[in-house]
Amino acid sequence: MKHSKMTLSQETMNLDFVKKVEQLSGSSVRRCFQCGKCSAGCPMRSFMEHPPNRIVRLLQLGQFERVLAGRSIWYCASCETCTTRCPNKVDLAAIMDALRKCSWDAQGASKESLVQLANSLFLDNIRSYGRQYEMRLAAAFNLRSGKLLKDFMLGPKLITKGKLKMFHQKNKNLADIEKIFNRIEELRKKGEAL
């Protein structure tokens, strides 16, 4: 594995970003002393290019671009094993959530942009129908991801077994669900203003 030499300087560090992550997560990355207990217990570590303790270390060094450009934050299962194991009470699960929010808001390049697409389509489905409409979700995902025929042979099998519905009814409480989405948008705007 080839490692590039990283030079730390005021120009390469963005401590304002770290402050934003700490504010969003309610946890301090500065409290981490790199014991590695979070990474040792992480069930998703083998899928991550940067294990949890390295994510925190990169943040401590102000290297947020490396964190946001990677796949690690998208593979976090939010199981909170890391948070539970931390002797300094660093809420790494909340930090990972904050990093995903920052990545989402930045809409920058991510190795896991399909995760972002799936998340967006999932929420659009909930907002439109008040529940998940799998047929629409799969069709929209395959179309927007450029993999139109990805599930072509799987769909008919699921339909004949009654696992996938062709038509879907909207939830009768759609107005209440819209209020929830509006409230989340209000909270997000308040968080950005801070």
Backbone bond lengths (Angstrom), bond angles and torsions (degrees), N, CA, C in turn:
res aa  C-N    CA-C-N  psi(-1)  N-CA   C-N-CA  omega(-1)  CA-C   N-CA-C  phi
1 M - - - 1.447 - - 1.521 109.02 -
2 K 1.316 115.85 127.10 1.455 121.16 -176.91 1.525 109.68 -90.13
3 H 1.308 116.99 129.53 1.458 121.50 179.31 1.526 108.75 -109.93
4 S 1.323 115.73 134.61 1.457 118.62 175.74 1.522 108.58 -89.09
5 K 1.312 115.09 146.75 1.455 119.99 -179.83 1.523 108.98 -75.90
6 M 1.319 116.72 128.58 1.445 121.61 -177.81 1.525 109.07 -108.59
7 T 1.316 115.60 126.17 1.448 121.20 177.60 1.514 108.29 -103.36
8 L 1.319 116.11 126.49 1.455 120.36 178.91 1.516 109.94 -95.16
9 S 1.312 114.81 133.00 1.459 120.93 177.44 1.521 107.43 -157.20
10 Q 1.310 116.86 174.53 1.459 121.02 177.41 1.528 110.34 -58.08
11 E 1.349 116.33 -33.86 1.462 120.28 -178.32 1.528 112.07 -71.70
12 T 1.332 117.34 -32.92 1.471 119.95 -176.98 1.526 112.41 -88.84
13 M 1.309 117.67 -11.86 1.466 120.83 -179.02 1.522 110.05 -102.70
14 N 1.315 116.89 138.54 1.452 121.34 177.02 1.529 107.85 -126.42
15 L 1.301 115.18 87.97 1.460 119.91 -177.53 1.522 112.33 -75.19
16 D 1.342 117.52 -20.52 1.469 119.97 175.23 1.526 109.90 -64.18
17 F 1.316 116.48 -37.22 1.463 120.48 177.68 1.522 110.20 -64.08
18 V 1.326 116.06 -41.78 1.463 120.85 179.01 1.529 109.86 -60.68
19 K 1.313 116.71 -43.30 1.469 120.79 178.13 1.532 110.68 -61.10
20 K 1.337 116.49 -39.27 1.464 120.29 179.05 1.528 110.38 -64.29
21 V 1.339 116.94 -44.23 1.469 121.20 179.03 1.524 109.79 -62.54
22 E 1.324 117.15 -42.80 1.469 120.35 178.92 1.522 111.22 -63.59
23 Q 1.318 116.49 -38.52 1.462 120.02 179.53 1.535 110.53 -67.80
24 L 1.327 117.00 -44.61 1.464 120.55 -179.88 1.526 112.29 -65.91
25 S 1.326 116.50 -37.51 1.468 120.57 -175.20 1.525 113.51 -88.25
26 G 1.336 116.33 -22.32 1.458 119.53 -175.33 1.516 111.85 72.77
27 S 1.333 117.20 19.71 1.457 121.71 -178.53 1.524 110.02 -136.35
28 S 1.314 115.98 151.12 1.457 121.31 -177.54 1.527 111.52 -100.18
29 V 1.339 116.18 126.26 1.461 119.50 175.11 1.528 110.37 -75.99
30 R 1.310 116.67 -18.43 1.472 120.84 -178.74 1.525 112.38 -71.77
31 R 1.332 117.38 -18.23 1.469 120.44 -179.41 1.530 112.41 -76.72
32 C 1.319 117.25 -16.32 1.466 121.26 -177.55 1.526 110.17 -73.42
33 F 1.347 116.49 129.17 1.466 119.97 176.73 1.525 111.34 -112.54
34 Q 1.321 116.53 20.59 1.458 123.31 171.38 1.531 114.11 63.58
35 C 1.319 117.13 45.18 1.469 119.71 177.49 1.527 111.47 -74.30
36 G 1.338 116.77 -25.34 1.459 120.87 177.46 1.515 115.58 87.64
37 K 1.333 118.42 2.05 1.470 120.44 -178.65 1.531 111.43 -63.45
38 C 1.317 116.64 -33.20 1.466 119.61 179.77 1.522 110.60 -64.29
39 S 1.316 116.20 -45.45 1.467 120.47 -179.31 1.516 111.63 -70.00
40 A 1.324 117.26 -35.90 1.465 121.14 -179.41 1.528 111.42 -63.04
41 G 1.326 117.90 -30.95 1.457 121.00 -177.91 1.513 114.69 -99.28
42 C 1.315 117.61 -3.65 1.470 120.81 -174.46 1.527 111.52 -73.63
43 P 1.344 117.87 120.50 1.466 119.95 -179.98 1.528 113.20 -72.39
44 M 1.316 117.91 -15.05 1.464 121.80 -178.04 1.529 112.70 -103.17
45 R 1.309 117.42 0.85 1.462 122.39 -174.73 1.527 113.20 -52.94
46 S 1.307 117.59 -39.24 1.464 119.99 -176.31 1.532 112.64 -66.67
47 F 1.331 117.42 -16.79 1.461 120.94 178.45 1.527 112.24 -93.66
48 M 1.312 117.05 -12.60 1.460 121.98 -174.36 1.524 111.38 -92.15
49 E 1.324 115.73 140.79 1.460 118.40 173.98 1.525 110.26 -77.86
50 H 1.326 116.73 -29.00 1.462 122.39 175.55 1.523 107.44 -122.89
51 P 1.338 118.72 112.11 1.465 119.67 177.89 1.532 110.28 -64.41
52 P 1.328 117.78 166.28 1.469 120.90 -174.33 1.533 115.23 -51.47
53 N 1.341 118.53 -44.72 1.468 117.99 -178.39 1.529 111.59 -66.02
54 R 1.333 117.30 -31.18 1.465 119.50 178.08 1.530 111.07 -72.87
55 I 1.338 116.92 -32.86 1.472 120.04 174.64 1.524 108.77 -58.30
56 V 1.328 115.96 -47.37 1.470 120.08 -179.91 1.529 109.96 -63.23
57 R 1.324 117.23 -41.83 1.469 120.03 -179.54 1.519 110.72 -63.55
58 L 1.318 117.68 -42.00 1.462 119.98 177.29 1.528 110.93 -62.00
59 L 1.326 116.80 -38.11 1.464 119.80 175.99 1.528 110.71 -65.68
60 Q 1.324 116.45 -42.67 1.463 120.02 178.23 1.530 111.18 -58.20
61 L 1.313 116.06 -32.07 1.462 121.24 179.59 1.524 112.88 -89.63
62 G 1.346 115.76 1.04 1.458 119.97 178.14 1.510 113.92 75.94
63 Q 1.313 117.87 19.80 1.465 122.75 -176.15 1.531 111.24 -95.30
64 F 1.328 116.36 54.62 1.460 119.94 -173.97 1.528 112.77 -67.96
65 E 1.334 119.01 -27.71 1.465 120.30 -179.99 1.524 110.58 -60.99
66 R 1.319 116.65 -40.02 1.470 120.45 178.91 1.527 110.67 -65.35
67 V 1.317 116.75 -36.21 1.465 120.71 179.61 1.527 110.22 -69.01
68 L 1.333 117.39 -47.46 1.463 121.39 -176.23 1.525 112.79 -71.35
69 A 1.318 117.43 -28.35 1.461 120.46 -179.31 1.520 112.60 -79.58
70 G 1.320 117.38 -14.32 1.462 121.22 -176.97 1.512 113.24 -91.44
71 R 1.323 115.02 -179.15 1.457 121.14 -178.19 1.527 113.70 -99.48
72 S 1.305 117.76 -8.73 1.463 120.63 -172.39 1.521 113.62 -57.78
73 I 1.322 117.55 -45.27 1.470 119.64 -176.90 1.522 111.41 -65.73
74 W 1.332 116.94 -24.90 1.459 120.41 -179.30 1.523 112.01 -84.31
75 Y 1.331 117.56 -19.39 1.456 120.68 178.47 1.524 112.37 -89.68
76 C 1.308 117.56 -11.66 1.466 121.21 177.64 1.527 108.50 -60.64
77 A 1.325 116.69 128.41 1.468 122.21 -178.91 1.526 112.52 -90.50
78 S 1.330 117.97 1.02 1.468 122.79 -177.82 1.523 111.75 54.65
79 C 1.320 116.34 36.04 1.472 120.84 -179.64 1.529 111.65 -78.99
80 E 1.321 117.03 -14.87 1.470 125.28 176.92 1.532 113.66 70.13
81 T 1.325 117.37 15.99 1.463 119.82 174.79 1.516 109.69 -61.31
82 C 1.329 116.71 -42.73 1.465 121.42 -179.92 1.525 111.00 -60.69
83 T 1.315 116.33 -44.39 1.464 121.80 -179.50 1.525 110.62 -63.23
84 T 1.320 116.04 -43.38 1.468 121.31 -179.48 1.521 112.07 -64.47
85 R 1.325 116.65 -37.63 1.466 121.10 -176.00 1.525 113.82 -81.32
86 C 1.324 118.40 -15.19 1.465 121.15 -173.53 1.530 111.69 -69.88
87 P 1.346 117.55 121.73 1.462 120.07 179.31 1.531 113.20 -72.43
88 N 1.333 116.95 -16.95 1.469 120.61 -179.56 1.524 112.76 -105.11
89 K 1.316 116.89 12.53 1.465 123.12 175.61 1.536 112.74 60.09
90 V 1.344 116.28 35.83 1.459 119.75 172.64 1.526 106.77 -79.62
91 D 1.323 117.18 122.90 1.462 121.72 -179.09 1.524 108.76 -86.33
92 L 1.322 115.24 79.25 1.460 120.52 -175.22 1.526 112.06 -65.25
93 A 1.319 118.08 -32.76 1.473 120.34 177.44 1.531 110.02 -61.57
94 A 1.326 117.46 -41.80 1.468 121.13 178.03 1.530 110.58 -68.58
95 I 1.329 117.19 -34.87 1.468 120.97 177.25 1.526 109.63 -64.68
96 M 1.341 116.95 -42.83 1.472 120.49 178.03 1.533 110.62 -62.83
97 D 1.334 117.05 -40.26 1.472 120.49 176.05 1.526 110.35 -60.67
98 A 1.327 116.54 -44.18 1.467 121.09 179.74 1.527 110.61 -62.96
99 L 1.315 116.55 -39.94 1.469 120.38 179.30 1.529 111.17 -66.06
100 R 1.324 117.04 -39.27 1.473 119.49 176.65 1.519 110.07 -63.95
101 K 1.318 116.95 -40.23 1.466 120.32 177.54 1.520 110.52 -62.66
102 C 1.319 117.12 -44.61 1.469 120.94 179.06 1.526 110.89 -62.30
103 S 1.317 116.53 -41.42 1.464 120.44 178.70 1.520 110.27 -64.85
104 W 1.314 115.15 -43.15 1.464 120.08 179.48 1.525 110.59 -62.19
105 D 1.324 116.59 -46.22 1.462 121.10 -179.02 1.519 111.69 -64.13
106 A 1.344 116.83 -36.54 1.460 121.12 -178.61 1.522 111.37 -73.51
107 Q 1.334 116.89 -24.46 1.455 123.46 -177.27 1.522 111.06 49.25
108 G 1.309 115.59 36.91 1.456 120.94 179.69 1.512 111.54 -85.52
109 A 1.307 114.16 178.43 1.462 119.63 179.23 1.519 109.59 -66.52
110 S 1.295 116.24 133.60 1.458 121.53 178.05 1.512 107.89 -139.12
111 K 1.327 115.73 143.35 1.455 119.37 175.89 1.514 110.40 -66.06
112 E 1.297 116.44 -17.46 1.459 120.74 -177.85 1.523 111.17 -114.92
113 S 1.335 117.24 40.32 1.455 119.93 -178.74 1.524 111.63 -62.72
114 L 1.339 118.48 -24.43 1.459 120.22 176.42 1.525 110.66 -67.90
115 V 1.328 117.80 -28.71 1.461 120.98 174.50 1.520 109.32 -66.17
116 Q 1.324 115.98 -42.89 1.456 119.80 177.76 1.528 110.99 -63.23
117 L 1.335 116.38 -41.89 1.461 120.61 178.32 1.530 110.54 -61.57
118 A 1.326 117.03 -46.97 1.468 120.77 179.70 1.526 110.85 -60.66
119 N 1.333 116.97 -42.27 1.457 121.45 178.82 1.528 110.63 -61.17
120 S 1.315 116.43 -46.41 1.461 121.05 -179.53 1.530 111.39 -62.19
121 L 1.324 116.88 -46.21 1.462 120.38 179.69 1.523 112.03 -65.79
122 F 1.333 116.92 -37.67 1.461 121.94 177.01 1.530 110.14 -58.61
123 L 1.339 115.96 -48.73 1.463 120.01 -179.05 1.527 111.55 -67.78
124 D 1.342 117.79 -37.23 1.470 120.69 176.39 1.529 110.66 -60.70
125 N 1.340 115.58 -39.95 1.462 120.66 177.72 1.524 111.38 -62.04
126 I 1.316 116.13 -46.07 1.475 120.67 179.45 1.524 109.33 -62.16
127 R 1.323 116.75 -43.08 1.464 120.43 -178.67 1.531 111.15 -65.81
128 S 1.317 117.58 -38.25 1.469 121.39 -177.75 1.522 113.76 -78.66
129 Y 1.326 116.73 -37.11 1.465 120.66 -173.21 1.518 114.35 -114.08
130 G 1.330 117.45 -15.20 1.450 120.27 -177.95 1.514 112.58 79.97
131 R 1.276 117.32 2.56 1.467 125.25 178.21 1.518 107.23 -163.74
132 Q 1.306 116.31 177.50 1.457 119.51 -178.19 1.523 111.06 -86.19
133 Y 1.298 115.85 132.70 1.460 123.43 176.45 1.529 105.30 -115.80
134 E 1.325 115.39 93.97 1.466 122.36 -169.95 1.524 113.03 -60.62
135 M 1.323 117.58 -39.39 1.466 120.54 -178.89 1.528 110.24 -61.05
136 R 1.306 115.80 -46.49 1.468 120.16 178.87 1.527 110.89 -65.69
137 L 1.321 116.32 -42.30 1.464 121.04 179.73 1.528 110.83 -59.25
138 A 1.323 116.76 -49.32 1.466 120.68 -178.90 1.527 111.55 -63.78
139 A 1.332 115.99 -44.06 1.471 119.56 -179.30 1.531 111.00 -63.74
140 A 1.324 116.79 -45.80 1.473 120.23 -179.69 1.523 110.90 -65.17
141 F 1.337 116.96 -41.48 1.467 119.90 179.84 1.528 111.05 -63.64
142 N 1.332 116.45 -46.84 1.458 119.55 -179.40 1.529 111.74 -63.45
143 L 1.311 116.88 -39.13 1.459 121.30 178.77 1.527 111.46 -66.10
144 R 1.332 116.73 -50.10 1.469 121.12 -175.79 1.525 112.98 -73.66
145 S 1.333 117.72 -24.72 1.462 120.16 179.77 1.528 111.93 -87.51
146 G 1.335 116.78 -6.30 1.457 120.43 -179.71 1.520 113.14 81.06
147 K 1.324 116.74 14.56 1.475 121.28 -179.58 1.527 108.53 -117.95
148 L 1.319 115.51 59.84 1.456 122.20 -171.13 1.528 114.05 -56.59
149 L 1.308 117.71 -38.35 1.466 120.50 -175.80 1.525 113.53 -98.03
150 K 1.320 116.97 12.76 1.462 121.50 -174.29 1.539 113.01 -53.57
151 D 1.303 118.00 -47.35 1.468 121.92 -176.25 1.527 112.12 -109.18
152 F 1.314 116.42 22.21 1.454 121.10 -174.09 1.525 112.90 -55.67
153 M 1.314 117.71 -43.22 1.462 121.33 -177.75 1.533 112.45 -83.21
154 L 1.303 117.30 -21.48 1.460 121.01 -178.64 1.531 112.00 -78.51
155 G 1.339 116.72 -37.28 1.462 121.86 -177.06 1.518 114.34 -52.88
156 P 1.339 119.09 -54.61 1.477 119.68 -178.86 1.529 113.49 -58.89
157 K 1.318 117.13 -36.87 1.467 120.09 178.73 1.532 110.58 -63.53
158 L 1.327 116.24 -43.78 1.466 120.23 -180.00 1.527 111.59 -66.85
159 I 1.325 116.63 -36.58 1.467 120.69 179.63 1.531 110.05 -66.45
160 T 1.333 117.43 -46.02 1.481 119.97 -178.16 1.522 111.87 -66.23
161 K 1.319 118.45 -27.58 1.465 121.51 178.10 1.527 112.53 -87.62
162 G 1.343 116.85 1.10 1.451 120.83 179.02 1.518 114.31 75.84
163 K 1.327 117.29 15.03 1.469 121.68 -178.72 1.522 112.33 -88.79
164 L 1.322 117.07 -15.54 1.457 122.17 -177.69 1.521 108.04 -135.26
165 K 1.307 117.71 126.00 1.463 121.79 -177.81 1.525 110.00 -96.72
166 M 1.323 115.09 137.23 1.464 120.78 178.05 1.531 110.69 -71.17
167 F 1.327 115.76 -42.30 1.462 120.61 -176.74 1.520 108.74 -119.05
168 H 1.297 114.55 150.68 1.453 119.33 -172.18 1.522 109.99 -137.94
169 Q 1.312 117.36 139.35 1.459 121.04 176.93 1.514 109.57 -95.07
170 K 1.318 114.47 146.81 1.460 119.37 177.71 1.523 109.96 -77.24
171 N 1.315 115.44 149.85 1.452 122.42 176.79 1.525 108.46 -65.61
172 K 1.326 117.52 138.91 1.463 120.88 -178.68 1.528 112.40 -70.58
173 N 1.332 117.30 -15.72 1.464 121.52 -179.57 1.524 112.27 -101.11
174 L 1.314 116.94 33.76 1.459 121.46 -176.23 1.531 112.42 -60.29
175 A 1.328 117.97 -34.18 1.470 121.23 179.05 1.532 110.62 -64.62
176 D 1.328 116.94 -39.25 1.464 120.63 177.75 1.524 111.18 -67.30
177 I 1.309 116.07 -38.13 1.469 120.54 179.08 1.526 109.79 -66.24
178 E 1.314 116.93 -38.95 1.466 120.67 177.10 1.530 110.94 -62.65
179 K 1.328 117.11 -37.13 1.469 120.72 176.11 1.523 111.33 -61.45
180 I 1.323 116.98 -38.56 1.472 121.30 177.84 1.523 109.68 -63.10
181 F 1.338 117.19 -47.01 1.468 120.40 178.51 1.527 111.25 -60.84
182 N 1.322 116.90 -41.81 1.477 120.35 178.99 1.524 111.34 -63.54
183 R 1.315 116.35 -39.76 1.481 121.02 178.80 1.531 110.53 -64.25
184 I 1.325 116.46 -41.47 1.464 120.41 177.74 1.524 110.35 -61.91
185 E 1.331 116.99 -41.83 1.471 120.52 177.78 1.527 111.36 -62.41
186 E 1.327 116.58 -40.40 1.479 120.28 177.11 1.529 110.80 -61.27
187 L 1.335 116.62 -46.48 1.456 121.09 179.33 1.519 111.72 -63.00
188 R 1.326 116.66 -39.70 1.465 121.12 178.34 1.527 111.03 -62.51
189 K 1.334 115.93 -43.11 1.468 119.98 -179.99 1.523 111.18 -65.44
190 K 1.341 116.64 -39.01 1.464 120.06 176.66 1.524 110.72 -63.33
191 G 1.333 116.46 -40.85 1.466 121.27 179.43 1.518 111.90 -64.07
192 E 1.345 117.05 -37.63 1.461 120.36 179.23 1.511 111.30 -71.52
193 A 1.337 116.79 -29.76 1.463 120.27 -178.58 1.524 112.17 -73.57
194 L 1.359 117.24 -22.21 1.467 120.02 -177.68 1.500 112.73 -71.30
